[in-house]
Amino acid sequence: MIFKDAIGIIAQFIAPLRRFGASSIARIVVLAVGLSAMTAYTVPGLQSTAGFWLNACLWCCLGYFTVELVVHARTALRAGEARSHFLSFSFFVDAIAVIAVPIALLYGATGPNAWVLASFWVLKLAQNSPGFAQLGRVFVLEAKPLASVFTLFLIVLFLSSAAMYAVERKVQPGAFNSMPEALWWAVVTLTTTGYGDKVPITQWGHLLGGVVMIFGIVSFGLSTGILATGFAAETRRRNFIQTWDLVSKVPFFQSLDPSSITEITHMLRRLEVPERIAIIRRGKVGDCMYFIAAGEVQVDIKPAPVRLGAGAFFGELALLGDSVRSANVTTTMPSTLLILDLADFRTLTASHPDLKRAIDAEGQRRMSENQQMRERQRAGGATPG
């Protein structure tokens, strides 16, 4: 019995550490510590003075990533997704982070040289990252335009290197004595790096170098424009899908057809609000209403506050004529709100009279309640104490 009680007490103390260890913050902390230790371990002076502690720190980080590998694999096995997990990029990152250094040590690499392979840990930043997944999708969708720009880059690269080899070979036999040497110059010039180790000195060489520089700027400008446009379009598409999903869950919108929901989705603005943030303040003039897609808010009214959850709405009185806010509204948990402005509200209700009647009915009911509450407050204030 005493042993079980002791185990229970220990578990209570360990539980917060386990939760922290499984969090993304813990992974970032371990990653930062591990990469810093790996970098310091390559400094000869630190190897002799702090080598033991750096080595211990690196092994602890490796142990953490090993536990993470096992946990991820066990979770996939329990969920019946073993095949997809073991073929995923996430598992590859987990595996390479764990086995790279031990394999190097087994093959006789010295400690500092082996621990350089811990640089693979930085791939953890891309693991399960929505941003990297979105960027990968952009590369896939924009593959053809990017391939066209890359083809243009290769054409200019080889033609300019061949021309520079022909122009500068006799004048500078040491710098441009072969096509590989000219290709190196073309790469450095097209990327506008300009190391200065190989520089044309003839007039034709100067002209060719200027043309190559311009083409390099054009190539990278086109690539940047394609990626930026694709990334913006993908972001809009993702936000539209997420907002559509949220709008379709609001009871007032569930009776609408897909085209109407699409119209509403373009009107609504999505707002992510943390916990305990004031959305509406009493006495302020309002010009929008809010739909709760996820989370919960508290409306501070008398005699008791009211809590509204997912699917409810508030602030509609500002769009029905009573523009002065009558209560404070605060989030009680992280919430997702959809905001409908006054101009969009009028356009929306003009196109959907059924929706207008439903919101008007609820708004009139709340206005009546507010009026009754004000009358009771005035009556209470006039009564002698």
N, C-alpha and C positions, 0 to 999 in steps of 0.2 A: 504493500500500500504506500509506504513511504517512497519507495522507488518510483512508483507511478506518479505520485505528487511531484517528485523532483523533476521527472521527465516533463510533466505538464508545465512547471514553472520555467524550465529551460526553453520549452517550445514557445512560451509566451514572449520570452526575451528575443528568441531567434526569429520569430515571425516577421517583425518589422525589417530585420536585415534581409530575410528572404525576399520580401516584397521589393525592397530597394535593389537587391541584386538582380531581380528579374526585370527591372525598369530600364527604359532607354537611357535615363540619366546615368545609371551605373555603367552601362556599356560605354558611353562617351567618356566617363571618368577613367575607366580602365584603359580605354583606347589611348587617351591623351597621356596617361602615365606610362603605358607601355612604349609608345612611340618616342616619348621623351627619354626614357631609359635606354632604348635601343640607340638613339642618336648619341647620347652621352657615352655609351659603351664603346663607341668607335673612336673616341678621343684617347690617344695613348696615355696622357697624364692621368685621366680619370680611371683608366683600367687598373693602374697600380694603386691609386689611393681609395677608390670607391668601387672597385670591380666586384667585390663580394656582394655588396648591397644592390648594385645594379643588376647583377646576375640573379639574385634572389627575387627582385622585383619583376624581372622578365619572366621567370618561371611561374610566379604567382599569376601574372597576366595570362600566360599560356594555360595555366590550370583553369582560370575563369572561362576562357574560350572553349576549353575542352568540355567543361560542364554544360556550357551553352549548346555545343554541338550535340551532346547526348540528350539534353532536354528537348531540343527541336526535333531530333529523330524520333524520340519516344512519343512526342505529341502527334507527329505525322502517322506513326504506326497505330496509335490508338484511334485516330480519326479515319483510318483506312485509306490514307493518301500517301502511302510509302513510296509508290512508284513515281508519282509526280514530284514528291519532295526530293528524292535522291537524284532526280534528273534536273533539278532546278538550279538557278544561279545562286540562290540562297545557300543550298547545301554545298555547292562548290566553294563558296566563300568560307563557310564554316570549316570545311575539310582542309583547305589550303592554309588557313590560319593556324591549324593545329599541327599538321604533319610536316610542314615545310622545314621548320627548324630541327626537329628530331631526326629527320632523314639526313639533313646536312651534317649533323653531329655524328650520326652512325657511319657516314662515309668519310669521316676523318677531318672534317672542316674544323678550324679553330673556333673558339667561342665567339669572338667579335665578328668573324666572317659568317658564321652560321646565323647569328642573331640579326644580321642585316636582312635576312629573309622575313623577319618579323614586320618588315615594311608592307607585306601582304595584308597585315591587319587593317590598313587604311581602307581596304575594300569593304570593311564593315559599315562604312558611312553610306555606301550605295545599297546596302542590303535592306530589302523591304522598304525602300524609300519611295514615296509616291512621286516626288519630284523627278528622280532618275527614271522611274517607270514612264512618266509622262514625256520626258526628253527622249527616251528610247522610241516611244510611239511616234514622236515628231520625226525622228530620223527615218523610220519606216515609211511614214506617209509622204515625206518629202524626198524619198530616195531618188526618184527620177530627176528632179531639178538639181539636186546635189551632184548626181552622177554627171549631168551635163556640164556643170561648173568644173568638176574635177577633170573631166575630159579636156576642157579648154585649158586648164592648168597644165596638163601633161603635154598637150600640143605645143603650147608656148615654151614649156620647159625644154623639150628636146630640140625644137627648131632654134631657140635662142642659144642653147649650148653648142649646137653644131655651127651656127653662124659665128659665135665668139671664138670657137676653136679655129675656124678658118681665118678669121680676121687677126687674131692676136698670137697665133702659134709662132710665126716667124719673128715677131717683135719680142715676145716674152716666152721663149721656149721652156723656161723653168716653171712658169705659172700655168700655162695652157699647153702642155706637151701631150695631152691625151684627152679623149672625150670624157672619161670620169672626172678629170680635173675641171673641165668646162661645165659638166653637170653640177658639180659642187658649187661653182660660182653662180649658176643659174638658180639653184635652190635657194641660196643665200640671198640673192637679189630679188627673186619673186616673192619670197616671204618678208621682204623689206627688213631683213635682219642686218645685213651690211657689216660683216666681220672686218672687212678691209684687208684680208689676207691675199685676195686676188682682185686686182683693179685694172680695168682696161686703160690703155694709155694712148691709143690711136683715136682719130676723130670718128671713124666708123664704130669703133668699140664704145666710145662715149654715147653716140646716138643709139646704138643697140641697147646699152645699159639703161638709158632713160626710158626707152620703149618697154623694156622688160619690167622696170619698176612700176610703170603705169598699169601694165597688165596684172601685176601682182596685187596692186591696190584694188583694181576692178574685181579680180577673182575673189578676194576675201570679202569685199563689200557685198558681192552677190550672195556668197555663202551666208554671211551674217544676216542679210535681209531675208533670205529664204527661211533660215532657222527662226528668226524673230517672228516672222509672219505665221509660220507653222505653229510655234509655241503659243502665240496669242490665240490662234484659232482653236487649238486643242484645249486651252484653258477655258475659252468661251463654251466649247462643246461640253466639257466636263461640268462646268457650273450650271449649264442649261439642264443637263440630265439630272443633276442633284436637286436643282430647284423644282424641276418637273416632278420628281419623286416626292418631294416635300409638299408641293401644292396638291397633288392627287390624294394626299392623306388628310387634308383639311376637310371636315364634313361639309362645309358650305360649297365646296368645289367638286365634290364627288359625283354630283349629278350632271356635271357638264361633259360635253363631248371632247375628244382629244384636241380638236382644233381650237376650242375655247380655252382649254387648259394651256395650250401653247401660247395663245394670246395673253393670258394672265401671267404666264411664266416670264414673258418679256417685260411685263409691267412691274412685277414685284422685285424688290431689292432684298437680297439675303443678308442677314446680320447675325454674326456669331457673338454672343454676349457671355462674359464670365459670370460667376456667381456673385450675388450681392451688389449688382450694378443697377443704379436707378435708370429706368427707361423713360418714365414720365414723372414730372413733378407738378404737384397741385398749384394752380394759379397761372401756369404757363399757357401760352397760346399754342394750340396744336394744329397741324396741317396734314396729318397722316394717321393711319390706323395700323395695327399690328396683328398678324396671325402667328400663333405659336406652332411651329412645325415640330419642335422637340424641346423638352425641358419643362420648366414651370416658373410662373411669376406670382407675386403676391400683390393684390390690390388693397391698399390701406384705406378701408372705409369703416364707418361706424355702423353698428356697435361692435363688429368683429371683422378682421381682415378676411379677404376671400382669396383663395388660391385657384389659379387657372392653369390647366395642363395642356398637353399637346392636342391640337384641334380647335382650341378656343381662340377668341380674338378679343382685343380691347382697343380703346382709343377711337372707336367709331363715332362717338358723339361729336368729335371735332370735325367730322365730315358731314354730319347731319344738321349742322347749324349751331351747336353749342361748342364753340371753338376753344373756350377756356377749360383747361384740364381740371377735373373735379377731385382727383385722387392721385396719390403717389403709387407708382407701379415699380416693383423691384424684382429682379430675378432671385430665385431661391436656390438655383443650381445652374450650371452651364446650359445655356439655351440657344436654340436656333430660331430666329424670328424672320418673318417675311413682311416687308414694309410696303404698304400701298399708299401712294401720295394722293392728294385731293384731286388733282387734274386727272390722274389715271383712274381714280375711283369713279369720277363722273363718266368717263369714257366707258369704263367697264359696266357700270350699272345701266347705261343707256343701251348697251348691246345685249344685256342679260337682265330683263325685267324680273325674272323669278329670283335671281340672286339679290336684286335690289330690294324686293319685297321682304326677303328673309332677313337681310341686314337691317332694313328699316324697322321691322317688327321687333327684333332684338334691341335695336337702338332705342326705340320708343319705350320699351319695357324698362331699360336701364335709366332713361331720362326720367321716367315717372318715379322710379325708386329714388333717384337722386333728389328730385323735387320734394318728395315726401320726407326724405331725410333732412333737407334744409328747413322745411316747415317745422319738423319736430325740434330741430336745433334752435330755431328762432323762438318757438313756444317755450322751450326749456329755459332759454335765456331771459324771457320776460317774466317767468314765474318767480315770485319772491323766495329767497332762500330761507 
